Amino acid sequence: MAVYKAEDDYNYLFKVVLIEDSDIGKSNLLSRFTKNEFNLESKSTIRVEFATRSLSIDSFRGVFM
């Protein structure tokens, strides 16, 4: 996982928290957004997960954590 510092080149930093009941698909949603992967056979996650994704569109440069 990349560590983003103040001197990194982005305009916006978004910190997103996913909270929902168990067996809903939060881990798969996170995996799809950050790695473009989806696993139909995944098991329930019993831990905290962190991931980042950079996104650039025209002059928008953002980091989602």
BALOBA-1460 file (C-alpha; in Angstrom, 3 decimals):
// residues 65
<rec num="1" residu="m" x="0.000" y="0.000" z="0.000"/>
<rec num="2" residu="a" x="1.364" y="3.418" z="-0.958"/>
<rec num="3" residu="v" x="1.843" y="6.106" z="1.665"/>
<rec num="4" residu="y" x="0.790" y="9.591" z="0.579"/>
<rec num="5" residu="k" x="2.565" y="12.607" z="1.999"/>
<rec num="6" residu="a" x="1.756" y="16.314" z="1.868"/>
<rec num="7" residu="e" x="4.208" y="16.902" z="-0.984"/>
<rec num="8" residu="d" x="2.519" y="14.308" z="-3.249"/>
<rec num="9" residu="d" x="0.814" y="15.588" z="-6.373"/>
<rec num="10" residu="y" x="-2.934" y="15.553" z="-5.783"/>
<rec num="11" residu="n" x="-5.638" y="18.192" z="-5.358"/>
<rec num="12" residu="y" x="-8.023" y="16.238" z="-3.143"/>
<rec num="13" residu="l" x="-7.737" y="13.553" z="-0.485"/>
<rec num="14" residu="f" x="-10.877" y="11.545" z="0.270"/>
<rec num="15" residu="k" x="-11.033" y="9.297" z="3.325"/>
<rec num="16" residu="v" x="-13.861" y="6.806" z="2.870"/>
<rec num="17" residu="v" x="-15.234" y="4.490" z="5.562"/>
<rec num="18" residu="l" x="-17.511" y="1.578" z="4.635"/>
<rec num="19" residu="i" x="-19.778" y="0.449" z="7.479"/>
<rec num="20" residu="e" x="-22.536" y="-2.122" z="6.995"/>
<rec num="21" residu="d" x="-23.781" y="-5.487" z="8.263"/>
<rec num="22" residu="s" x="-21.684" y="-8.605" z="7.744"/>
<rec num="23" residu="d" x="-21.833" y="-10.588" z="4.479"/>
<rec num="24" residu="i" x="-22.850" y="-7.532" z="2.421"/>
<rec num="25" residu="g" x="-19.763" y="-7.184" z="0.181"/>
<rec num="26" residu="k" x="-17.729" y="-4.299" z="1.608"/>
<rec num="27" residu="s" x="-14.405" y="-6.083" z="1.029"/>
<rec num="28" residu="n" x="-15.331" y="-6.960" z="-2.552"/>
<rec num="29" residu="l" x="-16.436" y="-3.367" z="-3.180"/>
<rec num="30" residu="l" x="-13.091" y="-2.124" z="-1.859"/>
<rec num="31" residu="s" x="-11.201" y="-4.685" z="-3.932"/>
<rec num="32" residu="r" x="-13.140" y="-3.802" z="-7.096"/>
<rec num="33" residu="f" x="-12.517" y="-0.060" z="-6.665"/>
<rec num="34" residu="t" x="-8.812" y="-0.274" z="-5.760"/>
<rec num="35" residu="k" x="-7.596" y="-3.339" z="-7.732"/>
<rec num="36" residu="n" x="-10.416" y="-3.991" z="-10.237"/>
<rec num="37" residu="e" x="-10.822" y="-7.496" z="-8.794"/>
<rec num="38" residu="f" x="-13.951" y="-9.302" z="-7.608"/>
<rec num="39" residu="n" x="-14.098" y="-12.700" z="-5.908"/>
<rec num="40" residu="l" x="-17.451" y="-14.481" z="-5.711"/>
<rec num="41" residu="e" x="-15.957" y="-17.078" z="-3.353"/>
<rec num="42" residu="s" x="-14.610" y="-14.685" z="-0.702"/>
<rec num="43" residu="k" x="-15.069" y="-15.431" z="2.989"/>
<rec num="44" residu="s" x="-16.296" y="-13.029" z="5.668"/>
<rec num="45" residu="t" x="-13.663" y="-10.481" z="6.684"/>
<rec num="46" residu="i" x="-12.975" y="-10.204" z="10.403"/>
<rec num="47" residu="r" x="-10.485" y="-7.365" z="10.393"/>
<rec num="48" residu="v" x="-9.948" y="-3.805" z="9.225"/>
<rec num="49" residu="e" x="-8.844" y="-3.283" z="5.628"/>
<rec num="50" residu="f" x="-7.041" y="-0.257" z="4.202"/>
<rec num="51" residu="a" x="-6.444" y="0.529" z="0.534"/>
<rec num="52" residu="t" x="-5.722" y="3.544" z="-1.655"/>
<rec num="53" residu="r" x="-6.437" y="4.545" z="-5.225"/>
<rec num="54" residu="s" x="-5.296" y="7.571" z="-7.208"/>
<rec num="55" residu="l" x="-7.629" y="9.004" z="-9.801"/>
<rec num="56" residu="s" x="-6.860" y="11.696" z="-12.395"/>
<rec num="57" residu="i" x="-9.509" y="13.207" z="-14.655"/>
<rec num="58" residu="d" x="-8.531" y="16.362" z="-16.562"/>
<rec num="59" residu="s" x="-7.264" y="18.751" z="-13.841"/>
<rec num="60" residu="f" x="-8.756" y="16.687" z="-10.977"/>
<rec num="61" residu="r" x="-6.144" y="14.643" z="-9.130"/>
<rec num="62" residu="g" x="-7.503" y="12.824" z="-6.128"/>
<rec num="63" residu="v" x="-6.525" y="10.081" z="-3.754"/>
<rec num="64" residu="f" x="-9.122" y="7.851" z="-2.133"/>
<rec num="65" residu="m" x="-8.128" y="6.175" z="1.135"/>
